């Protein structure tokens, strides 16, 4: 069962931690599911991978209606590299 821990995703320190995925693909799907809850209408602007201090992050930059952009940080250390 997929679980979301950590914070709101607003920064590295407040990254959303995704646990309980079986594969990297399932983990990426979980990122999008997390975003769709508060931001029903969004467009993916970019996706950036960052490795820092033995942690792996996905930073999704989304474009909201009206053009504002928002970064959402995910700690993907638990599932990164799983096939």
Phi, psi and omega in degrees: 000131182283135179233144175250119180239183177083223187246209185273347182091009184285345181200174177302315181291338183247026184297147174281127178260123180258123182235154172088016177272155180268340183206169177295320179299316178295325177295318178295319176301321179295326176300312181294321177298319179298316182292323184293337180295304179275338184237078184301321182247105178212162176234134178288123178268314178199163177225126184236135175262137179221132175246126184211126177050052178065013174246151179241134184234147166247129177245111180261122175261120181247152175253126182266162175305136184097349173099351179295144178249148182218135175268136175236120183265133176235131171273110185254017184303327184291328185241354184301129177089355178280136180263000000 
